[in-house]
C-alpha cells in the first residue's frame, strides 16, 4: 500500500459521497443479466426468452427479455493516462473515446475516469457529452499505473437504471494500486456493470540473464504472459465481458466501436429469483435452448443481507 495511491482512491470515492453504494440490481424483485450470444464470433439475433435456460444456484428460473429500445446505454470510459501512453498513443486513445461518444444515441450517458498513480473522476455519468469531450481533449499522460483502483472506482460509479458498461483501456502492469484484485472482483460481483477491457499487449517483456546470471552476460528480452491482462480477462469475463486485444493503439478506435456495436446486440434478461435465498452469493448459469451459439454473461452476483 502506498500513501499516494491510498489518497488517490479515497479522493475519487469521496466524489461519490451521499450517493447510493454499488449493489447488484436484484433488489427484492428482479435480477438482470446482460448476455451476448455468438456463433463463430458473429452475434446471434432474433432469440426469445424461451431460448434461454437460466439457473440461479442450480435452480431454473422463469426468465423474460427486456426490450433494449427502452433501456439506454451508459458507457464509463476508464482510461490509462500513465507515462506509457504519452505521445501518439494518447491521441489514438482520445480518438477512440470520441468515437464512442459519437456512437451514443440521444438520452444515453457517459462518464470519464482516468488513472495513473492517481484515480480521477473527470466527469461522472451524464448526458452532457460535450462536457465529456472537453475533458477527453484535456488528457495528459504521466506517472505510474493504479489499474485495480481505477477498475474499482468504475464499478462504484452509480448508474441510473441504464445498461452500464465500463470500457477500460490500459497498456501497462499495475504498479501503484492500493486495492488487490480480489477486492475488485468483490465489488464487481455486487454491481451489475459490464466490463469490457482493452489492451495493446497480453504479454510483458522480461530480461533473461545470461549464463553467469548477470546483466553483462548476454541478457535477452523475452515476452511472457502478462499478469495484468490475465487478471483483466478474468474480471471482465466474470461480468459477461471480455479482454479485447487491440494489437496497436492505431486500432483502438475500431476496437471501441466494436465493443459499442456488440452492446447493441446483447440480450437483457430478467427474472424474479425463486427457490433460492436472496442474500449471499449466487452462481449463474445461462444456456441456450433450441438455438445454437455460445453465451457470454455474468457468472455470479452477490446480494447483501436486508437492512
C-alpha positions, -999 to 999 in steps of 0.1 A, spaced: 0 0 0 14 34 -9 2 67 6 -3 85 -27 -24 56 -41 -45 53 -9 -52 90 -10 -60 87 -47 -88 62 -44 -101 79 -12 -104 112 -31 -120 95 -61 -146 77 -40 -153 108 -19 -168 122 -51 -195 96 -47 -203 106 -11 -240 108 -5 -248 85 -34 -261 50 -33 -233 24 -30 -228 -2 -57 -251 -31 -55 -264 -58 -78 -298 -48 -93 -317 -77 -77 -334 -56 -50 -364 -76 -38 -379 -82 -72 -357 -87 -103 -322 -98 -113 -309 -85 -146 -284 -104 -168 -267 -87 -198 -259 -116 -222 -241 -118 -255 -248 -148 -278 -225 -155 -307 -218 -183 -332 -183 -183 -347 -178 -147 -334 -209 -133 -350 -239 -122 -329 -269 -144 -329 -300 -123 -333 -338 -129 -330 -338 -151 -299 -367 -151 -275 -370 -157 -237 -378 -193 -245 -343 -198 -259 -326 -191 -226 -322 -216 -197 -312 -195 -166 -303 -212 -133 -296 -194 -101 -276 -216 -78 -287 -245 -99 -324 -237 -97 -342 -230 -130 -357 -195 -133 -386 -181 -153 -368 -156 -175 -381 -126 -195 -365 -104 -222 -363 -67 -217 -366 -46 -249 -333 -27 -254 -352 1 -270 -364 12 -236 -331 8 -218 -304 33 -227 -267 26 -227 -243 42 -202 -206 40 -211 -180 46 -184 -147 54 -201 -119 44 -177 -86 53 -194 -49 47 -185 -31 80 -187 3 68 -173 36 78 -189 35 47 -212 5 62 -231 23 96 -237 26 108 -273 9 93 -303 -9 66 -282 -27 92 -262 -40 108 -294 -53 74 -305 -70 69 -271 -87 103 -273 -99 95 -308 -114 61 -295 -132 80 -267 -147 105 -292 -158 77 -315 -177 60 -286 -194 93 -278 -203 97 -315 -220 63 -314 -242 71 -284 -279 79 -290 -299 108 -276 -305 103 -239 -276 79 -234 -249 87 -209 -212 86 -205 -186 92 -178 -148 97 -179 -123 83 -153 -86 85 -158 -58 69 -139 -20 69 -134 -9 68 -98 -40 89 -92 -76 79 -100 -96 110 -111 -134 110 -119 -132 137 -145 -169 135 -154 -194 114 -135 -222 98 -155 -240 124 -175 -259 130 -208 -238 162 -213 -215 146 -238 -199 179 -247 -185 181 -212 -170 146 -216 -155 155 -250 -139 186 -234 -123 166 -207 -111 140 -232 -92 167 -251 -75 179 -219 -59 145 -211 -22 144 -204 -1 112 -198 24 108 -170 32 88 -139 26 52 -129 -4 28 -131 -31 22 -104 -52 -1 -126 -71 -20 -99 -80 12 -80 -94 26 -113 -115 -5 -120 -129 -4 -85 -140 32 -90 -156 24 -123 -177 -3 -106 -185 21 -78 -199 49 -100 -237 48 -97 -259 43 -127 -294 54 -132 -313 23 -145 -292 22 -177 -272 -7 -191 -239 4 -177 -206 -7 -194 -171 1 -184 -148 5 -214 -114 3 -198 -80 7 -215 -46 0 -200 -14 -9 -217 8 -15 -186 11 -36 -155 -4 -24 -122 24 -6 -103 6 17 -78 -28 3 -67 -39 3 -31 -65 -24 -37 -59 -60 -45 -75 -78 -75 -97 -98 -51 -113 -66 -38 -122 -55 -74 -137 -89 -81 -159 -85 -49 -172 -51 -59 -178 -63 -95 -200 -92 -81 -221 -66 -62 -225 -44 -93 -244 -51 -125 -220 -32 -146 -204 -50 -176 -167 -47 -180 -150 -47 -214 -112 -44 -210 -89 -33 -238 -51 -37 -241 -25 -35 -268 -5 -64 -253 -14 -95 -234 23 -102 -227 51 -83 -210 88 -80 -216 113 -96 -191 151 -97 -190 166 -132 -192 201 -132 -178 230 -149 -195 250 -178 -184 266 -161 -155 233 -146 -143 245 -110 -147 233 -82 -170 267 -82 -186 265 -118 -197 245 -116 -229 210 -109 -215 180 -112 -237 145 -98 -237 116 -123 -238 78 -117 -236 59 -137 -210 21 -138 -202 10 -105 -186 -5 -108 -151 -24 -76 -158 -40 -90 -189 -48 -123 -173 -65 -106 -143 -84 -82 -165 -96 -111 -186 -109 -130 -155 -125 -98 -142 -142 -89 -174 -154 -125 -181 -170 -126 -146 -192 -97 -156 -201 -111 -190 -175 -90 -209 -140 -100 -222 -105 -88 -228 -100 -72 -263 -65 -71 -278 -61 -40 -300 -27 -51 -314 -17 -14 -320 -30 19 -305 -40 29 -340 -67 2 -338 -82 15 -305 -109 34 -323 -121 3 -342 -119 -18 -311 -140 5 -290 -166 8 -318 -168 -30 -320 -174 -30 -282 -202 -5 -286 -217 -24 -315 -217 -56 -295 -235 -38 -267 -264 -31 -292 -268 -68 -300 -268 -82 -265 -298 -96 -247 -311 -82 -214 -326 -110 -194 -346 -106 -161 -361 -129 -136 -376 -129 -101 -354 -153 -80 -374 -183 -69 -363 -213 -48 -331 -196 -36 -322 -175 -6 -320 -138 -15 -289 -128 4 -254 -142 -3 -235 -154 -33 -255 -167 -63 -239 -187 -92 -255 -180 -125 -257 -204 -155 -271 -192 -188 -275 -217 -216 -294 -218 -249 -324 -240 -257 -335 -246 -293 -307 -225 -307 -270 -228 -314 -244 -204 -301 -222 -195 -272 -234 -173 -243 -212 -148 -226 -228 -134 -194 -222 -127 -158 -212 -158 -138 -223 -147 -103 -238 -120 -82 -238 -112 -45 -267 -97 -25 -261 -83 9 -284 -90 39 -316 -70 42 -312 -38 63 
